[in-house]
């Protein structure tokens, strides 16, 4: 078992009773399924694998499960091949659901194993402000920049062993959800949590190079197509674009290559809110991703559409085709932009 470095400033950050209740669920469990949500990102994948590596050290049989396959860009994660896309014969005595507070966010897993998930004990750990909690014990810490940060705090407080493999996975979760520690959700505690993983053997470049520096040419061509289709409103404060099957064909890209499109749109000078719409295949649903700057609350807006997330980054799925959903949601975004601009102008005048 690896030695555990403890940072005294991190060992009392979570509700002590909840940590005790969580460990009371983990300790007797022998077969544990660790769930990552659909359309996986670096935080849910890194958190699931990081926790699995830690619980391995306690002698637990852990199976990370995600309804979607792990994107090739995350194959650097140690243990990525462990992920399954189904709960199989459901022979688990504990489920730990990570990085989402509602079971529907686990997609096909929630649908295919509805009865099992209704009777198995569930421990839920998440950091989204929109989370309602889907477990018998819910540790939801919205001050954490990533679920991976929450898991470092949990590891520190519960004195779990932190191997180098676990540390690399957790550092990946923090790096991806903070944009390499560039976003406003990065706190001193986030940096201290990242330092814990580096002390345990994690290397930032191992994560940063494949995710932020090295890209397939098709991914860059997809970004170019998305920018060709971009439009603006509200004097440039609102920008939006989309991708569909035709966009992918033109770029020679695949759907998993669109992950950075909305963030790049937000980087345009003068933008307050960036929206990226996508609809692939024969589905009649449209996925929207928002990235914003203060005071536009992306989470609050997406919750009105049945989604959720963070104030600066959120998303939703709308059961309408792209051609119908996009203009209506753009109109709502423009109305909110105008409202916030008017409030800002009023405040400036009064001051």
C-alpha positions as CSV (number, residue, x, y, z in Angstrom):
1,X,0.0,0.0,0.0
2,X,1.4,3.4,-0.9
3,X,2.1,6.1,1.6
4,X,-0.3,8.9,1.9
5,X,0.8,12.6,2.0
6,X,-1.6,14.7,4.0
7,X,-1.9,18.4,3.6
8,X,-3.2,19.7,7.0
9,X,-5.2,22.5,5.2
10,X,-7.1,19.9,3.2
11,X,-8.1,17.3,5.8
12,X,-11.2,19.1,7.2
13,X,-12.7,20.6,4.1
14,X,-15.7,18.3,3.7
15,X,-18.5,17.6,6.1
16,X,-17.0,15.1,8.5
17,X,-20.3,13.2,9.0
18,X,-20.8,12.7,5.3
19,X,-17.2,11.4,4.9
20,X,-17.9,8.9,7.7
21,X,-21.2,7.8,6.1
22,X,-19.4,7.4,2.8
23,X,-16.7,5.3,4.3
24,X,-19.3,3.2,6.1
25,X,-20.7,2.4,2.6
26,X,-17.3,1.7,1.1
27,X,-15.7,-0.4,3.8
28,X,-18.1,-3.4,3.8
29,X,-18.5,-3.4,0.0
30,X,-16.5,-6.0,-2.1
31,X,-17.7,-5.3,-5.6
32,X,-18.1,-1.6,-6.5
33,X,-19.3,-0.1,-9.8
34,X,-18.0,3.5,-10.3
35,X,-20.2,5.4,-12.8
36,X,-19.0,8.1,-15.2
37,X,-21.7,10.1,-17.0
38,X,-22.6,10.0,-20.7
39,X,-20.6,12.1,-23.1
40,X,-17.6,11.7,-20.8
41,X,-15.1,14.5,-20.1
42,X,-11.7,14.5,-18.4
43,X,-13.2,15.1,-14.9
44,X,-15.7,12.2,-14.9
45,X,-13.2,9.8,-16.5
46,X,-10.3,10.9,-14.3
47,X,-12.4,10.9,-11.2
48,X,-13.8,7.4,-11.9
49,X,-10.4,5.9,-12.6
50,X,-8.7,7.8,-9.8
51,X,-11.2,6.5,-7.2
52,X,-10.9,3.0,-8.6
53,X,-7.1,3.0,-8.3
54,X,-7.4,4.3,-4.7
55,X,-10.1,1.7,-3.7
56,X,-8.0,-1.1,-5.4
57,X,-5.5,-0.4,-2.6
58,X,-8.2,-1.3,0.0
59,X,-8.7,-4.7,-1.7
60,X,-11.9,-3.7,-3.4
61,X,-13.0,-5.1,-6.8
62,X,-13.8,-1.9,-8.7
63,X,-15.3,-1.6,-12.2
64,X,-15.4,1.9,-13.8
65,X,-18.5,2.1,-16.0
66,X,-19.4,4.7,-18.6
67,X,-22.3,4.4,-21.1
68,X,-20.0,5.8,-23.9
69,X,-16.6,4.5,-24.9
70,X,-13.5,6.4,-23.7
71,X,-12.5,9.0,-26.4
72,X,-9.1,8.3,-27.9
73,X,-7.8,11.6,-26.5
74,X,-8.0,10.2,-23.0
75,X,-6.2,6.9,-23.7
76,X,-3.2,8.3,-21.8
77,X,-5.1,7.8,-18.5
78,X,-3.7,4.8,-16.7
79,X,-6.3,2.1,-16.6
80,X,-8.6,3.6,-19.3
81,X,-9.0,0.0,-20.7
82,X,-10.8,-0.9,-17.4
83,X,-13.9,1.0,-18.4
84,X,-17.0,-1.1,-19.3
85,X,-20.1,0.3,-21.0
86,X,-22.6,-1.9,-19.1
87,X,-23.1,-3.1,-15.5
88,X,-23.4,-6.6,-16.9
89,X,-24.9,-9.1,-14.5
90,X,-25.3,-6.4,-11.9
91,X,-23.2,-8.3,-9.3
92,X,-22.2,-5.2,-7.3
93,X,-23.0,-4.4,-3.7
94,X,-22.3,-0.6,-4.1
95,X,-22.5,2.0,-6.8
96,X,-20.6,5.2,-6.7
97,X,-21.9,7.8,-9.1
98,X,-19.5,10.6,-9.9
99,X,-19.6,14.0,-11.5
100,X,-23.4,14.2,-11.9
101,X,-26.2,14.4,-9.3
102,X,-29.0,12.9,-11.3
103,X,-29.2,9.3,-12.6
104,X,-30.5,10.3,-16.0
105,X,-27.0,11.8,-16.7
106,X,-25.7,8.3,-16.8
107,X,-27.6,7.7,-20.0
108,X,-28.0,4.1,-21.1
109,X,-26.8,2.8,-17.8
110,X,-29.7,4.4,-16.0
111,X,-32.2,3.1,-18.5
112,X,-30.9,-0.4,-18.9
113,X,-30.3,-1.0,-15.2
114,X,-33.2,1.0,-13.7
115,X,-34.4,-1.7,-11.3
116,X,-30.9,-2.5,-10.1
117,X,-30.1,1.2,-9.4
118,X,-33.4,1.5,-7.5
119,X,-32.3,-1.1,-5.0
120,X,-28.5,-1.0,-4.8
121,X,-26.9,1.5,-2.3
122,X,-25.6,4.5,-4.1
123,X,-22.9,7.0,-3.0
124,X,-23.0,10.2,-5.0
125,X,-20.1,12.6,-5.2
126,X,-20.3,15.7,-7.4
127,X,-19.5,19.4,-7.6
128,X,-22.1,20.9,-9.9
129,X,-24.4,23.7,-8.5
130,X,-27.4,22.1,-10.3
131,X,-26.9,18.7,-8.6
132,X,-29.8,17.4,-6.5
133,X,-28.1,14.1,-5.4
134,X,-29.0,10.6,-6.5
135,X,-27.6,8.5,-3.6
136,X,-28.3,7.5,-0.1
137,X,-25.3,9.5,0.8
138,X,-24.5,12.6,-1.3
139,X,-21.3,14.6,-1.1
140,X,-21.9,17.6,-3.3
141,X,-19.2,20.3,-2.9
142,X,-19.8,23.2,-5.2
143,X,-16.7,25.0,-4.1
144,X,-14.6,22.3,-5.8
145,X,-13.5,23.2,-9.3
146,X,-13.8,19.6,-10.3
147,X,-15.1,16.3,-8.9
148,X,-11.5,15.3,-8.9
149,X,-10.7,18.1,-6.5
150,X,-13.5,16.8,-4.2
151,X,-12.0,13.3,-4.4
152,X,-8.6,14.6,-3.3
153,X,-10.3,16.3,-0.3
154,X,-12.1,13.0,0.3
155,X,-8.8,11.1,0.0
156,X,-7.1,13.5,2.5
157,X,-10.0,13.3,5.0
158,X,-10.5,9.6,4.8
159,X,-6.7,8.9,4.7
160,X,-7.1,6.8,1.5
161,X,-3.9,5.6,-0.3
162,X,-3.0,7.7,-3.3
163,X,-0.9,5.9,-5.9
164,X,0.8,7.6,-8.8
165,X,-1.8,6.2,-11.2
166,X,-4.7,7.5,-9.1
167,X,-2.9,10.9,-8.8
168,X,-2.5,11.2,-12.6
169,X,-6.2,10.6,-13.1
170,X,-7.3,13.1,-10.5
171,X,-4.9,15.7,-11.8
172,X,-6.4,15.2,-15.2
173,X,-9.9,15.9,-13.8
174,X,-8.7,19.2,-12.3
175,X,-6.8,20.3,-15.3
176,X,-9.7,19.7,-17.7
177,X,-12.3,21.4,-15.6
178,X,-10.2,24.5,-15.0
179,X,-8.7,24.8,-18.5
180,X,-5.2,24.1,-17.1
181,X,-6.0,26.3,-14.1
182,X,-7.0,29.3,-16.2
183,X,-10.7,29.5,-15.4
184,X,-12.2,31.5,-12.6
185,X,-13.2,28.4,-10.7
186,X,-9.5,27.8,-9.9
187,X,-9.0,28.5,-6.2
188,X,-6.1,28.2,-3.8
189,X,-7.6,25.0,-2.6
190,X,-7.7,23.7,-6.2
191,X,-3.9,24.4,-6.5
192,X,-3.2,22.7,-3.2
193,X,-5.2,19.7,-4.2
194,X,-3.3,19.5,-7.5
195,X,0.0,19.8,-5.5
196,X,-1.1,16.7,-3.5
197,X,-1.4,14.7,-6.8
198,X,2.0,15.9,-8.0
199,X,3.6,14.9,-4.8
200,X,2.1,11.4,-5.3
201,X,3.7,11.2,-8.8
202,X,1.4,12.9,-11.2
203,X,2.8,14.9,-14.1
204,X,0.9,17.8,-15.6
205,X,2.5,17.5,-19.0
206,X,1.2,13.9,-19.4
207,X,-2.3,15.4,-19.4
208,X,-1.7,18.8,-21.0
209,X,0.2,17.6,-24.1
210,X,-2.5,15.2,-25.6
211,X,-5.4,17.4,-24.5
212,X,-4.3,21.0,-25.2
213,X,-1.2,20.8,-27.5
214,X,-1.5,17.8,-29.8
215,X,-4.6,17.6,-32.0
216,X,-5.5,15.6,-35.1
217,X,-5.7,17.8,-38.2
218,X,-9.3,16.9,-38.6
219,X,-10.1,18.4,-35.2
220,X,-8.6,21.7,-36.3
221,X,-10.5,21.6,-39.5
222,X,-13.7,21.0,-37.6
223,X,-13.0,24.1,-35.5
224,X,-12.4,26.0,-38.7
225,X,-15.8,24.9,-40.1
226,X,-17.5,25.8,-36.8
227,X,-16.0,29.3,-37.0
228,X,-17.1,29.7,-40.6
229,X,-20.6,29.1,-39.4
230,X,-20.4,31.4,-36.4
231,X,-22.7,34.3,-36.0
232,X,-22.9,37.1,-33.5
233,X,-25.5,39.4,-31.9
234,X,-25.8,41.9,-29.1
235,X,-22.9,43.9,-30.5
236,X,-20.6,40.8,-30.3
237,X,-21.5,39.9,-26.8
238,X,-23.3,36.8,-28.0
239,X,-21.6,34.3,-30.4
240,X,-23.0,31.0,-31.5
241,X,-22.3,28.2,-34.0
242,X,-23.2,24.6,-34.7
243,X,-22.0,21.3,-36.1
244,X,-24.0,18.6,-37.8
245,X,-23.3,15.6,-39.9
246,X,-22.5,17.8,-42.9
247,X,-20.0,19.7,-40.8
248,X,-18.2,16.5,-39.8
249,X,-18.1,15.3,-43.3
250,X,-16.6,18.5,-44.6
251,X,-13.9,18.5,-41.9
252,X,-13.3,14.8,-42.1
253,X,-13.8,14.7,-38.4
254,X,-15.7,12.6,-35.9
255,X,-18.2,13.7,-33.2
256,X,-15.7,13.3,-30.3
257,X,-13.5,16.0,-31.8
258,X,-16.0,18.9,-31.1
259,X,-15.1,19.2,-27.3
260,X,-13.1,22.4,-27.5
261,X,-15.3,24.3,-30.0
262,X,-17.4,26.2,-27.5
263,X,-14.4,27.2,-25.5
264,X,-12.7,28.6,-28.6
265,X,-15.8,30.6,-29.5
266,X,-15.8,32.1,-26.0
267,X,-12.2,33.4,-26.6
268,X,-13.4,35.8,-29.2
269,X,-12.9,39.4,-28.0
270,X,-15.9,41.1,-26.5
271,X,-17.9,37.9,-26.0
272,X,-20.1,37.5,-22.9
273,X,-21.7,34.2,-23.8
274,X,-20.7,31.5,-26.4
275,X,-23.2,28.8,-27.5
276,X,-22.4,25.7,-29.5
277,X,-25.2,23.6,-30.9
278,X,-24.7,20.1,-32.2
279,X,-26.9,17.3,-33.6
280,X,-25.5,14.2,-35.2
281,X,-27.1,11.2,-36.9
282,X,-30.8,10.7,-37.2
283,X,-31.6,11.9,-33.7
284,X,-34.2,14.7,-33.3
285,X,-32.4,16.1,-30.3
286,X,-30.1,19.1,-30.1
287,X,-27.2,19.4,-27.6
288,X,-26.2,22.9,-26.5
289,X,-23.1,23.9,-24.6
290,X,-22.6,27.3,-23.1
291,X,-19.4,29.1,-21.9
292,X,-19.8,32.5,-20.3
293,X,-18.2,35.3,-18.4
294,X,-19.7,37.0,-15.4
295,X,-22.5,38.0,-14.9
296,X,-24.1,35.6,-17.4
297,X,-25.1,32.4,-15.4
298,X,-24.8,29.5,-17.8
299,X,-26.1,27.0,-15.2
300,X,-29.2,29.0,-14.4
301,X,-30.0,29.4,-18.2
302,X,-29.4,25.7,-18.9
303,X,-31.5,24.6,-16.0
304,X,-34.5,26.3,-17.7
305,X,-33.8,23.9,-20.6
306,X,-33.7,20.9,-18.4
307,X,-29.9,20.8,-18.1
308,X,-27.3,22.2,-15.7
309,X,-23.7,22.7,-14.9
310,X,-21.7,25.6,-13.6
311,X,-22.1,29.4,-13.8
312,X,-19.4,29.7,-16.4
313,X,-19.9,26.4,-18.2
314,X,-23.2,24.4,-18.6
315,X,-25.2,22.4,-21.1
316,X,-28.5,20.9,-21.9
317,X,-30.2,18.6,-24.4
318,X,-33.4,19.7,-26.1
319,X,-35.7,17.3,-27.7
320,X,-36.1,19.2,-30.9
321,X,-34.1,19.2,-34.2
322,X,-31.3,21.6,-34.7
323,X,-33.1,23.8,-37.2
324,X,-35.9,24.5,-34.7
325,X,-34.0,24.5,-31.4
326,X,-31.1,26.8,-32.4
327,X,-33.0,30.0,-33.4
328,X,-35.3,29.8,-30.4
329,X,-32.5,29.3,-27.9
330,X,-30.4,32.0,-29.6
331,X,-33.3,34.4,-29.2
332,X,-33.5,33.6,-25.5
333,X,-29.7,34.1,-25.1
334,X,-29.9,37.4,-26.9
335,X,-32.8,38.5,-24.6
336,X,-30.7,37.6,-21.5
337,X,-27.7,39.4,-22.9
338,X,-29.7,42.5,-23.4
339,X,-31.2,42.3,-19.9
340,X,-27.7,41.9,-18.3
341,X,-26.3,44.8,-20.4
342,X,-29.2,47.0,-19.4
343,X,-28.7,46.2,-15.8
344,X,-25.0,47.0,-16.1
345,X,-25.7,50.3,-17.8
346,X,-28.2,51.2,-15.0
347,X,-25.6,50.3,-12.3
348,X,-23.0,52.4,-14.1
349,X,-25.3,55.4,-14.4
350,X,-26.3,55.2,-10.7
351,X,-22.8,54.9,-9.5
